[in-house]
Amino acid sequence: MNPLSLNTFNGSPWVGGAGDLGRWADAAAAAGFALLGPDCPSIDAWLATGRTMAGLSRRLRDAGIGCEIVGVCAMLDGSAQQRAALAQATRHAQALGANFLQVNVSAPDAAARLAAVEQAATAVAGTGLRLALESMPITPLCTLAETLAIVTSIGTDTVGALVDNWHHAHDPQGWETLADAPLDAIAYVEFDDAQPAPANASLDDETMHRRAFPGTGVLECARFASLCRARGYNGVVSVEVLDRAWRDRPLSEFADTCFATTRPYWA
């Protein structure tokens, strides 16, 4: 079975949540997850109460759960602000024993995007961390093909492609590109589903607030998981269900449902 990680972004301050990572750790562990993937805004909320990264690391250990991924680390554009955010996320990841920093790219053209990722890769070189580069239809880096080209240019030691099946569904050449992607170029995968989109739906709203539990929506979850597994992928599967309707419901029920709906695809 691929190791499953519960992504905390649905409860992040970024989307109006409390970012209570202690509760997320307990709920994830109780549901059966081996890993928790905290996002940087939630980590910031933890630290804002006077607690420490060492304390968060202990909290996860006490809950019996590990950490492979730190999410929402930086929007890479080559700016000083982005460099500072990535440096802070690097410290967070090292404190938690994580291996991946999830990043996105907002630089406007292909050359600038490559340069921004090269700069970030240089910054994390020697830390033992690897950038997980996510393409999204709402950012300039919007295809897996370009993401893999960047990874190949820089090298898989420090950069890999994050393949989220929600974003994958909006990539016109996504299936063909994924089928041919070198396994060592994949950092990890994210798994979720999508609610049927209403007419004139905004992609921003759909991706941030109207995802669904795997197998309950309109995406080809079985095809995606089967392709990854047939290629020999045995890495982390991060479950990222972003649904505003669940933000006020019991966290334990959310975590249980995430695990129960994801596990059959990757067992």
C-alpha positions in Angstrom: 0.0 0.0 0.0 1.3 3.5 -0.8 1.8 5.6 2.3 -1.1 8.0 2.7 -0.7 11.5 4.0 -3.5 13.8 5.1 -3.1 17.3 3.6 -4.2 20.0 6.2 -5.0 22.7 3.7 -8.8 22.4 4.0 -8.4 23.7 7.6 -5.7 26.2 6.9 -6.0 29.9 7.8 -5.4 30.4 4.0 -9.0 29.3 3.5 -10.4 30.7 6.7 -9.7 27.8 9.0 -8.1 27.7 12.4 -5.0 25.7 11.4 -5.2 23.6 14.5 -2.4 21.1 13.7 -2.7 19.2 17.0 -6.3 18.3 16.2 -5.3 17.4 12.6 -2.6 15.1 13.8 -4.9 13.3 16.2 -7.7 13.0 13.6 -5.3 11.7 10.9 -3.7 9.1 13.1 -7.0 7.9 14.3 -8.3 7.5 10.8 -5.3 5.4 9.8 -3.0 7.8 8.0 0.7 7.2 8.5 1.6 10.8 7.6 0.4 14.4 8.0 1.2 17.1 5.5 0.9 20.4 7.3 0.7 23.7 5.3 2.9 26.7 6.1 0.0 29.0 7.0 -1.2 26.4 9.6 2.4 26.1 10.9 2.5 29.9 11.2 -0.8 29.8 13.2 0.8 27.2 15.5 3.9 29.4 16.1 1.8 32.5 16.6 0.5 31.1 19.8 4.0 30.9 21.3 4.5 27.3 20.5 7.7 26.0 18.7 8.6 23.7 15.9 10.2 21.3 18.3 6.8 21.2 20.1 5.0 20.5 16.9 7.4 17.7 16.1 6.7 16.2 19.5 3.0 16.6 19.0 3.1 14.6 15.9 5.2 11.9 17.5 2.8 11.7 20.4 -0.1 11.2 18.0 1.9 8.5 16.3 2.1 10.1 12.9 5.0 11.2 10.6 5.6 14.0 8.2 6.9 13.7 4.6 5.6 16.9 3.1 5.3 20.6 4.1 2.8 22.4 1.8 2.2 25.9 0.5 5.8 26.7 0.9 6.3 29.4 -1.8 5.0 30.8 -5.0 8.3 30.8 -7.0 8.9 34.0 -8.9 12.5 34.9 -8.1 11.6 37.6 -5.6 13.2 38.3 -2.2 9.8 37.6 -0.6 9.6 34.2 -2.2 13.2 33.4 -1.2 12.4 34.3 2.4 9.2 32.1 2.4 11.2 29.2 1.0 13.9 29.6 3.6 11.4 29.5 6.4 9.6 26.5 4.9 12.9 24.7 4.7 13.5 25.3 8.4 10.0 24.0 9.2 10.5 20.9 7.1 13.8 20.1 8.7 12.3 20.4 12.1 9.6 18.0 11.2 11.8 15.5 9.4 10.0 16.0 6.1 11.4 15.3 2.7 9.4 17.5 0.3 8.6 21.2 0.0 5.5 21.7 -2.1 5.8 24.8 -4.3 4.0 26.6 -7.1 5.3 28.9 -9.8 4.0 32.4 -10.8 6.8 33.6 -13.0 5.2 34.9 -16.3 7.2 33.1 -19.0 8.9 29.8 -19.5 12.5 31.2 -19.1 11.5 33.0 -16.0 9.8 30.0 -14.5 12.9 27.8 -15.1 15.1 30.5 -13.6 12.9 30.8 -10.5 12.9 27.0 -9.9 16.7 26.9 -10.5 17.2 29.6 -7.8 14.9 27.7 -5.4 16.7 24.4 -6.1 20.0 26.0 -5.4 18.6 27.3 -2.1 17.6 23.8 -0.9 20.6 21.9 -2.3 22.4 20.1 0.5 19.5 20.2 2.9 18.2 16.8 2.1 14.9 18.3 0.9 13.4 18.1 -2.5 11.1 20.6 -4.2 7.7 19.2 -5.2 6.8 21.4 -8.2 3.0 21.6 -8.8 1.4 22.6 -12.0 -2.1 24.1 -11.8 -4.5 25.4 -14.4 -4.7 28.7 -12.4 -1.0 29.4 -12.5 1.5 30.1 -15.3 3.0 26.7 -14.8 -0.1 24.8 -16.0 1.1 21.6 -17.6 2.9 18.4 -16.5 5.0 18.5 -19.7 6.6 21.9 -18.8 7.0 20.8 -15.2 8.9 17.6 -16.2 11.0 19.7 -18.6 12.0 21.9 -15.7 12.7 18.8 -13.5 14.9 17.3 -16.2 16.8 20.5 -16.8 17.6 21.0 -13.1 17.9 17.3 -11.9 15.7 15.0 -9.9 18.0 15.2 -6.8 16.5 18.5 -5.8 13.2 18.8 -7.9 10.3 16.6 -8.7 6.9 17.0 -10.2 3.9 16.9 -7.9 1.0 15.3 -9.8 -2.5 16.2 -8.4 -5.3 14.4 -10.2 -7.6 17.5 -10.0 -5.1 19.7 -11.9 -4.2 16.7 -14.1 -7.8 16.6 -15.3 -7.4 20.1 -16.6 -4.2 19.4 -18.5 -5.0 18.6 -22.2 -2.0 16.3 -22.6 -2.0 15.1 -19.1 -2.7 11.4 -19.6 -0.1 11.0 -22.3 2.5 13.0 -20.4 2.0 11.0 -17.2 2.2 7.7 -19.0 5.6 8.6 -20.3 6.9 10.4 -17.2 10.1 9.0 -15.7 9.4 7.6 -12.2 12.3 9.4 -10.6 10.9 12.7 -11.9 7.7 12.3 -9.8 8.0 13.7 -6.3 4.6 12.5 -5.1 1.0 12.5 -6.1 -2.1 14.2 -4.6 -5.5 12.6 -4.7 -9.0 13.9 -4.6 -12.1 14.2 -6.7 -14.2 17.1 -8.1 -17.8 18.0 -7.7 -19.8 18.6 -10.9 -19.0 22.2 -11.9 -22.0 24.6 -12.3 -22.2 26.8 -15.4 -19.7 29.6 -15.6 -17.8 28.1 -12.7 -14.5 29.8 -11.7 -11.5 27.4 -11.7 -10.2 29.2 -8.6 -13.4 28.5 -6.7 -13.7 24.9 -8.0 -10.1 24.0 -7.0 -10.1 25.7 -3.6 -13.6 25.0 -2.4 -15.4 22.3 -4.4 -13.3 19.2 -4.5 -14.7 15.9 -3.4 -13.7 12.7 -1.7 -12.2 10.2 -4.1 -14.8 8.2 -6.0 -17.6 10.5 -5.1 -17.2 13.1 -7.9 -16.5 13.3 -11.7 -12.7 12.7 -12.0 -11.2 9.4 -13.3 -9.7 8.5 -10.0 -9.4 4.7 -10.8 -7.7 5.5 -14.1 -5.3 7.9 -12.4 -4.3 5.5 -9.6 -4.1 2.5 -11.9 -1.8 4.3 -14.3 0.5 5.5 -11.5 0.6 2.0 -9.9 1.1 0.3 -13.3 4.1 2.5 -13.9 5.6 1.3 -10.5 4.8 4.4 -8.4 5.0 3.4 -4.7 5.5 6.7 -3.1 3.4 9.0 -0.9 -0.2 9.8 -1.8 -1.2 13.1 -0.3 -5.0 13.4 0.1 -6.1 17.0 -0.6 -9.8 17.3 -0.4 -10.7 21.1 -0.4 -14.4 21.5 0.3 -15.9 24.5 2.0 -18.9 22.5 3.1 -16.6 20.3 5.3 -14.8 23.2 7.1 -17.4 23.4 9.9 -18.0 19.7 10.2 -16.2 17.3 12.6 -12.5 17.0 11.7 -12.5 13.3 12.7 -15.3 12.5 10.3 -13.4 14.4 7.5 -10.2 12.5 8.2 -12.0 9.1 8.4 -13.8 9.8 5.1 -10.6 10.9 3.4 -8.9 7.7 4.4 -11.8 5.3 3.7 -12.4 6.7 0.2 -8.7 6.9 -0.8 -7.3 3.6 0.6 -9.0 1.2 -2.0 -7.3 2.9 -4.9 -3.8 2.5 -3.4 -4.0 -0.6 -1.3 
